[in-house]
Amino acid sequence: MGTNWGQANQGKSLFGVDVTGKVGPVDIKAEGIYGKCVWGPNPTDSEGGFVLFADFISQINPMIKIYGTAKKVDLGYIHQFDWFKTDQTQLIPGTSGSAGTYLKLGTVITPISNLSIEPIIELTNREDITEKTTKLTGIITYNPVKQVSLKGTLVNTNVNDTNSTSITGEVTVTPSSLLTVYGKVYYPFNNKPSIYGNTTINPITELTFYGALSSDLSSNTTWIYLKPSYKLSKDVTLSGIYQYIKIGDTETHTTYYVSLGFNNATLYFGNAPSEEGATCDFVKQIGARISFDF
């Protein structure tokens, strides 16, 4: 695609190729995009580059699966084509606009049906800020009974020779189809822990109640999030949000939000957080959103 972007960017062009296939027991998907921008008459008056993406997955045997991902993003491409992304080219992990290389290799080992062990290695070289990262992750998932899932994650990250380690423990309990409870404890070895929990209750078919609670001891932050939803009819849902956040001893944030949702429209009033625990709002006061499907 080519277009005129004025004197600063006189022309931009893109060319992309997707490949999906299977080689023996290995499923492969790859994508390549080349982009170039020309803004002047001289050969040096241009900038661009490649975005390359590939991943694979293979079930070696019933107990072992391996997978991997590789990405290469030129910094010149980011400068000119940061607006052009696909699901496969979400750039290098990190802040938006990252360029460089990224490699990930993982294995899932299932010695018994209710136990899995997953070691992962990730290598990242971010050229936009000259940052090299090695990340080692180990995940163990164990389901002692059908209603309970236990998960432990150990992560060691080395960023430009600065090392950090953390451990996370998670538990999900589903005693019945009406109730799900989830809890998580995150403990970085060089800082204070944080805890998080949520629950979903469906006392009746039309009513869903969701609640979450979090406490971060390192930042002295606590928040409560409540979201009930009631289905008035097949195409109409009434929802509400209440959130309370306390940061330190003096700073607090309280959010209220009510919405009436239809198939293609929503009427709302109040302030809705952009996500659980966020202090910023994405909807304020009263309004409506309408969408159309063609």
C-alpha positions in Angstrom: 0.0 0.0 0.0 1.4 3.4 -0.9 0.2 6.8 0.0 1.2 10.5 0.3 1.9 11.8 3.8 3.1 15.3 2.9 6.6 16.6 2.7 7.8 14.9 5.9 6.6 11.5 4.8 6.1 11.5 1.0 5.3 7.8 0.6 4.9 4.7 2.7 4.7 1.1 1.3 4.2 -2.3 2.9 4.5 -5.8 1.7 3.6 -8.9 3.8 3.7 -12.7 3.5 2.0 -15.2 5.8 2.9 -18.9 5.9 1.1 -21.6 7.9 1.9 -25.3 7.6 2.8 -28.6 9.2 6.2 -30.3 9.0 6.0 -33.8 10.4 4.7 -33.4 14.0 5.5 -29.6 14.0 2.9 -26.9 13.4 4.5 -23.8 12.0 3.2 -20.2 11.5 5.3 -17.4 10.1 4.8 -13.9 8.9 7.0 -11.3 7.3 6.4 -7.6 6.7 8.6 -5.2 4.9 7.9 -1.5 5.1 9.7 1.5 3.7 9.1 5.2 3.9 10.7 7.7 1.4 10.5 11.4 2.2 13.1 12.9 -0.2 14.8 12.5 -3.6 18.0 11.1 -2.3 18.6 7.3 -1.5 19.4 8.2 2.1 16.1 10.0 2.5 14.3 6.8 3.5 13.7 4.6 6.5 12.0 1.2 7.2 12.8 -2.4 7.7 11.4 -5.8 8.4 9.1 -7.4 10.9 9.5 -11.2 11.1 7.5 -13.5 13.3 7.4 -17.3 13.6 6.1 -19.7 16.1 5.9 -23.5 16.3 4.3 -26.2 18.5 4.9 -29.9 18.5 3.4 -32.7 20.6 6.4 -35.0 20.9 4.5 -37.7 22.8 1.5 -37.8 25.1 3.7 -36.5 28.0 5.8 -33.8 26.3 4.9 -30.8 24.2 7.4 -28.1 23.0 6.7 -24.6 21.6 8.5 -21.5 20.6 8.3 -18.0 19.3 10.8 -15.8 17.4 10.4 -12.1 16.5 12.6 -9.6 14.8 11.5 -6.0 14.5 13.7 -3.3 12.9 13.8 0.1 14.7 13.3 1.9 11.4 10.0 0.0 10.9 8.9 1.2 14.3 9.7 4.8 13.5 7.5 4.7 10.3 5.0 2.0 10.8 4.2 1.8 14.5 0.5 2.3 13.6 0.5 -1.0 11.6 0.4 -4.1 13.7 -1.3 -7.5 13.6 -1.8 -10.1 16.3 1.5 -11.7 15.2 3.5 -8.6 15.1 2.8 -6.9 18.5 6.5 -6.0 18.5 9.0 -6.9 21.2 7.6 -7.5 24.7 7.9 -4.4 26.8 6.6 -0.9 26.3 4.8 0.0 23.1 7.2 0.7 20.2 9.9 -1.7 21.2 12.2 -3.0 18.5 14.8 -5.7 18.5 14.7 -9.5 18.8 12.8 -11.9 21.0 13.1 -15.7 21.4 11.0 -17.9 23.5 11.2 -21.7 24.1 9.0 -23.7 26.4 8.2 -27.3 27.2 5.1 -28.7 28.9 5.7 -32.0 30.7 2.7 -34.0 31.9 4.0 -37.1 33.8 0.5 -37.7 35.2 -2.9 -36.4 34.1 -3.3 -34.0 37.0 0.2 -32.6 37.1 2.1 -30.4 34.6 5.6 -28.9 34.7 6.5 -26.1 32.3 10.0 -24.6 32.0 10.3 -21.5 29.8 13.3 -19.4 28.6 12.9 -16.0 27.0 15.6 -13.9 25.5 14.9 -10.2 24.6 17.2 -7.7 23.0 15.5 -4.3 22.8 17.3 -2.0 20.5 15.2 1.1 21.2 16.6 1.4 24.7 19.6 -0.9 24.6 18.3 -3.5 27.0 19.0 -7.2 27.1 16.8 -9.5 29.2 17.0 -13.2 30.1 13.9 -14.5 31.7 13.6 -18.1 33.2 10.2 -19.3 34.3 9.1 -22.5 35.9 5.4 -23.3 36.3 3.9 -26.3 38.2 0.2 -26.9 38.0 -1.5 -29.6 40.1 -5.1 -30.5 40.4 -5.5 -32.7 43.5 -9.3 -33.0 42.9 -11.6 -31.9 40.2 -12.8 -28.8 42.1 -9.3 -27.5 43.1 -6.4 -26.2 40.9 -3.0 -25.2 42.4 -0.4 -23.3 40.5 3.1 -22.2 41.4 5.4 -20.0 39.3 9.0 -19.2 39.9 10.5 -16.4 37.7 14.1 -15.2 37.5 14.8 -12.1 35.4 18.1 -10.6 34.4 18.0 -7.2 32.8 21.3 -5.7 31.8 23.0 -7.8 34.6 20.5 -6.8 37.2 18.9 -9.9 38.7 15.5 -10.3 40.3 13.4 -13.3 41.4 9.8 -13.8 42.4 7.4 -16.6 43.3 3.7 -16.7 42.8 1.2 -19.1 44.3 -2.4 -19.4 42.9 -5.4 -21.5 43.9 -8.8 -21.8 42.1 -11.7 -23.5 43.9 -15.0 -24.3 42.2 -17.1 -26.1 44.8 -20.2 -25.9 42.6 -21.4 -24.4 39.3 -22.7 -21.4 41.3 -19.4 -20.4 42.9 -15.8 -19.9 41.8 -13.1 -18.5 44.2 -9.6 -17.5 43.1 -6.6 -16.4 45.2 -3.0 -15.3 44.4 0.0 -14.4 46.5 2.9 -12.7 44.7 6.3 -12.4 46.5 9.3 -10.7 45.0 12.4 -11.8 46.9 13.7 -8.2 47.2 10.4 -6.6 48.2 7.1 -7.0 50.1 4.4 -9.4 48.9 1.0 -8.7 47.5 -2.2 -10.6 47.7 -5.2 -10.8 45.3 -8.5 -12.7 45.3 -11.8 -12.7 43.4 -15.0 -14.6 43.5 -17.8 -15.1 41.0 -21.3 -16.1 42.3 -24.3 -17.1 40.2 -27.1 -17.5 42.7 -29.6 -17.5 39.9 -29.3 -17.8 36.1 -29.9 -14.1 35.5 -27.7 -12.7 38.2 -23.9 -12.7 38.3 -21.9 -11.2 41.2 -18.2 -10.6 40.8 -16.0 -9.2 43.6 -12.2 -8.7 43.9 -9.9 -7.6 46.7 -6.2 -6.8 46.5 -3.5 -5.6 48.9 0.0 -4.6 47.9 2.3 -4.2 50.9 5.2 -2.7 48.9 3.1 0.3 47.8 0.7 0.3 50.7 -2.3 0.1 48.4 -5.6 -1.7 49.0 -8.6 -1.9 46.7 -12.0 -3.4 46.6 -13.9 -4.0 43.3 -17.5 -5.1 43.0 -19.5 -5.8 39.8 -23.0 -7.2 39.9 -24.8 -7.9 36.6 -28.5 -8.8 36.1 -29.9 -10.0 32.8 -33.3 -8.3 32.5 -34.1 -10.1 29.3 -32.3 -12.0 26.5 -30.9 -8.8 25.0 -30.8 -6.4 28.0 -28.3 -6.5 30.9 -28.1 -4.1 33.9 -24.6 -3.8 35.4 -23.0 -1.8 38.1 -19.4 -1.2 39.4 -18.2 0.0 42.8 -14.5 0.4 43.5 -12.7 1.8 46.4 -8.9 2.3 46.4 -6.7 3.5 49.3 -3.1 4.4 48.6 -1.0 5.1 51.7 -2.7 6.8 54.6 -4.3 9.8 52.8 -5.1 9.1 49.2 -8.4 7.4 48.3 -10.4 6.9 45.1 -14.1 5.9 45.0 -15.9 4.9 41.7 -19.5 4.3 40.9 -20.9 3.2 37.6 -24.2 1.9 36.2 -24.9 0.7 32.7 -27.8 -0.7 30.8 -26.6 -2.8 27.9 -28.4 -3.8 24.8 -27.2 -5.8 21.8 -25.8 -2.8 20.0 -26.0 0.0 22.5 -25.1 0.9 26.1 -26.5 3.6 28.3 -24.3 4.5 31.3 -23.9 6.9 34.2 -20.9 7.4 36.5 -17.2 6.7 36.4 -15.9 3.3 35.3 -12.2 2.3 36.0 -10.2 1.3 33.0 -9.4 -1.9 34.8 -9.6 -3.4 38.2 -7.5 -1.3 40.6 -6.9 1.5 38.2 -7.2 5.0 39.5 -8.1 6.5 36.1 -11.6 6.4 34.6 -12.5 5.7 31.0 -16.2 6.8 31.2 -17.4 9.8 33.1 -20.9 11.2 33.7 -23.7 10.1 31.4 -23.7 9.0 27.8 -24.3 6.2 25.3 -22.4 4.0 23.0 -24.0 2.6 19.8 -22.5 0.2 17.4 -23.7 -1.3 14.1 -23.0 -4.6 12.4 -23.0 -4.7 8.6 
